[in-house]
Amino acid sequence: MAKKKRGILRREKIVVGGEEIEVDTFDAKVVLGSGEELESIEELLIEEEIEKSIQAALKEIETIATKYPGKEKDIRYCYQVGKVLQFVDNKGFTDRRGLIWRRMAFDLRPKLFTQKRNNPEESKRYPEFMYHLGKQSEKNVARVSFDQWYEILKFREIYKDKKLLERILTVCEEENLSGIGLRGRIKELRKKG
């Protein structure tokens, strides 16, 4: 049997009384007589737990957002939100991160992540960046700019290699690189090992 796509609560458009409205729906459904009732119920319970965790995280993020009015490219805001987003690891939802980011940054509170509502796939990028930034030390986060961190964290394995990360942060501080120049320098430093 093919493995089912795992989902979470999401927005869906339905027609009620001739008017189209958006509602929250769970992906998991219980179909009586399917032989998979217990698995479906378990999946619904997991989705409900994920939704509760998302709502709690969004409350925390809203509180953080009040302290950072120009938050979109504020590295301190992104770091603080990234710390909150670690709930996906703490609660065992790591394998559903993309779906959770979409739910938070597209369906529910896009303005907490970017100023515009991106398409569902793009909406996951910013929370993913914040999530990885939240894994860094506060001292390291303060060393370089938002744009530099955005480039660095495109190479996700870098933050696990402390020596390589230190060399990259030093290069950022000394050479003030960003964008394509920084990307090229990171690739060069990775080759050197």
C-alpha positions in Angstrom: 0.0 0.0 0.0 1.3 3.5 -0.9 2.3 5.7 2.0 -0.3 8.4 2.6 0.7 12.0 2.4 0.7 13.4 5.9 -1.1 16.6 6.3 -2.3 19.1 8.9 -5.1 21.6 9.3 -5.3 23.9 6.3 -7.5 26.5 4.6 -10.0 25.4 2.0 -12.7 27.3 0.0 -16.2 26.0 0.2 -19.5 27.3 -1.1 -22.2 28.0 1.5 -25.5 29.5 0.4 -24.0 30.4 -3.0 -21.1 32.3 -1.3 -17.5 31.1 -1.4 -15.8 31.2 2.1 -12.5 29.9 3.5 -12.7 27.4 6.3 -10.2 25.3 8.3 -10.2 21.6 7.4 -8.1 18.6 8.5 -6.4 16.5 5.9 -7.0 13.3 7.8 -10.5 11.8 7.6 -12.1 8.8 9.3 -13.8 6.5 6.8 -15.8 3.9 8.6 -15.4 0.3 7.3 -12.0 1.2 5.7 -10.0 -0.9 8.2 -7.9 2.2 8.9 -10.2 3.8 11.4 -7.6 3.7 14.3 -4.8 5.1 12.1 -7.1 7.9 10.9 -8.2 8.8 14.4 -4.6 8.8 15.5 -3.7 11.1 12.6 -6.6 13.5 13.5 -5.3 13.7 17.1 -1.8 14.5 15.9 -3.2 17.2 13.6 -5.2 18.6 16.5 -2.1 18.7 18.6 -0.1 20.4 15.8 -2.8 23.0 15.5 -2.8 23.8 19.2 1.0 24.1 19.1 0.8 26.4 16.1 -1.8 28.7 17.9 0.4 28.8 21.0 3.5 29.7 18.9 1.6 32.4 17.0 0.6 34.0 20.3 4.2 34.1 21.4 5.3 35.5 18.0 2.6 38.2 18.2 4.0 39.3 21.5 7.5 39.4 20.1 6.3 41.4 17.0 5.1 44.2 19.2 8.7 44.9 20.2 9.9 45.0 16.6 7.8 47.3 14.4 10.1 47.0 11.4 10.4 43.3 11.8 10.8 41.9 8.4 14.6 42.2 8.1 15.3 42.7 11.8 17.8 39.9 12.7 16.8 40.1 16.4 13.1 39.6 15.6 14.0 36.7 13.3 16.1 35.1 16.0 13.5 35.4 18.7 10.8 34.0 16.4 13.2 31.2 15.4 13.5 30.3 19.1 9.7 29.9 19.3 9.7 27.9 16.1 11.9 25.2 17.7 8.6 23.8 19.0 8.5 21.6 15.9 11.6 19.8 17.2 10.6 19.8 20.8 7.2 18.2 20.0 8.4 15.8 17.4 6.9 17.6 14.4 10.1 18.1 12.5 9.0 15.9 9.5 6.0 18.2 9.0 7.9 21.5 9.2 7.0 22.7 5.7 3.2 22.1 6.3 3.4 23.9 9.6 5.3 26.9 8.1 2.7 27.1 5.4 -0.1 27.0 7.9 1.5 29.8 10.0 2.9 32.1 7.3 0.3 31.6 4.5 -3.0 30.5 6.1 -3.0 32.2 9.5 -0.6 35.1 10.1 1.4 36.1 7.0 2.2 39.6 8.4 4.2 38.0 11.2 6.6 36.6 8.6 6.5 38.9 5.6 4.6 42.0 4.7 2.9 40.4 1.7 1.1 37.1 1.4 3.3 34.9 -0.8 2.1 31.8 -2.6 1.9 28.7 -0.4 5.2 27.3 -1.4 7.2 30.6 -1.0 5.5 31.3 2.3 7.5 28.5 3.9 10.9 30.1 3.2 10.9 32.8 5.8 9.8 30.7 8.8 12.4 28.1 7.7 15.1 30.7 7.7 13.9 31.9 11.2 13.8 28.3 12.4 17.5 27.7 11.4 18.5 31.1 12.8 17.0 30.1 16.1 19.4 27.2 16.3 22.4 29.7 16.4 24.0 31.3 19.4 22.7 34.8 20.2 26.4 36.0 20.1 26.9 34.6 16.6 23.6 36.0 15.3 24.6 39.5 16.4 27.9 39.3 14.4 26.5 39.7 10.9 23.5 41.3 9.1 20.2 39.8 8.2 21.2 39.6 4.5 24.4 37.7 5.4 22.6 35.2 7.6 20.0 34.7 4.9 22.8 33.7 2.5 24.6 31.6 5.1 21.6 29.6 6.0 20.8 28.7 2.4 23.7 26.2 3.1 21.9 24.4 5.9 24.6 22.0 6.8 26.9 24.9 7.6 25.5 25.7 11.0 26.3 22.1 12.1 30.0 22.6 11.3 31.1 25.1 14.0 34.6 25.6 12.6 33.3 26.4 9.1 30.6 28.6 10.5 33.2 30.6 12.5 35.3 31.1 9.3 32.3 32.3 7.4 31.2 34.7 10.1 34.8 36.0 10.3 34.9 36.6 6.5 31.5 38.4 6.7 32.8 40.7 9.4 36.2 41.4 7.7 35.1 41.6 4.1 31.5 42.8 4.5 30.3 40.4 1.7 26.7 39.7 0.9 24.6 38.2 -2.0 26.5 36.5 -4.8 29.9 37.4 -3.4 29.2 35.8 -0.1 27.7 32.8 -1.7 30.8 32.3 -3.8 33.1 32.7 -0.7 31.0 30.2 1.3 31.4 27.6 -1.5 35.1 28.3 -1.6 35.4 27.9 2.2 33.4 24.6 2.1 35.8 23.2 -0.5 38.8 24.0 1.7 37.1 22.1 4.6 
